[in-house]
Amino acid sequence: NGRNAVPPIRMFKYLLLKSIFDWSDVDVVERSKYDMSCKYFLDMTPEDPVIHSSSLTKFRKLRLQDIGLLDLLIQKPVKIALEKEIIN
């Protein structure tokens, strides 16, 4: 009777996209509706529905209560991508 469960890895990937591109919660969800590279990164098919932007907020507040943990989880992959010159 509520929203369908979203895999935690996908939620983390949404937060990673948000961090890399400096998008808001709404922006990352809107972008993932139409951008096939985002859908591919999120391991979604083109017809898969995206989450509601409030789900990202709830995920951060309920599952990632330690702010330092979220920063660590996001900074490490970004640091590796920068070192390997995958992103700039």
SVG drawing of the C-alpha trace seen along z (x, -y; Angstrom):
<svg xmlns="http://www.w3.org/2000/svg" viewBox="-2 -21 47 25">
<polyline fill="none" stroke="black" stroke-width="0.4" points="0.0,0.0 3.0,-2.2 5.9,-2.8 7.8,0.1 11.1,0.9 14.1,-0.5 17.4,1.4 19.9,-0.4 22.6,-0.3 20.4,-2.2 19.6,-4.8 23.4,-5.2 24.0,-5.6 21.4,-8.4 23.3,-10.1 26.5,-9.5 25.1,-11.2 23.8,-14.0 27.2,-14.5 29.3,-14.3 27.1,-16.6 26.1,-18.9 22.3,-18.4 19.5,-18.7 17.3,-15.7 14.7,-16.8 17.2,-17.4 18.8,-14.0 15.4,-12.3 14.2,-14.4 17.5,-13.8 17.2,-10.1 13.8,-10.0 15.3,-11.1 19.1,-10.6 20.0,-7.1 23.5,-7.3 21.9,-8.0 19.5,-5.1 22.4,-2.8 24.4,-3.8 21.4,-3.2 21.0,0.3 17.5,-0.6 15.9,0.2 14.5,-2.8 10.9,-2.0 11.6,-1.6 10.0,-4.3 12.2,-6.5 11.9,-7.1 10.2,-10.1 12.7,-12.8 11.5,-12.6 12.7,-9.0 16.3,-10.3 15.7,-12.5 14.1,-9.6 17.0,-7.3 19.6,-9.8 17.7,-10.4 16.7,-6.9 19.5,-4.7 22.5,-7.0 22.1,-8.7 25.8,-9.2 26.7,-12.1 30.4,-11.1 29.5,-7.8 27.6,-9.3 30.6,-11.7 33.0,-8.8 30.9,-6.6 30.6,-9.3 34.1,-10.8 36.0,-7.5 34.5,-6.6 34.8,-10.2 38.5,-10.3 39.2,-7.1 37.4,-8.4 39.4,-11.6 42.7,-9.7 41.9,-7.5 40.8,-10.6 37.3,-9.2 35.9,-12.5 37.4,-15.9"/>
</svg>
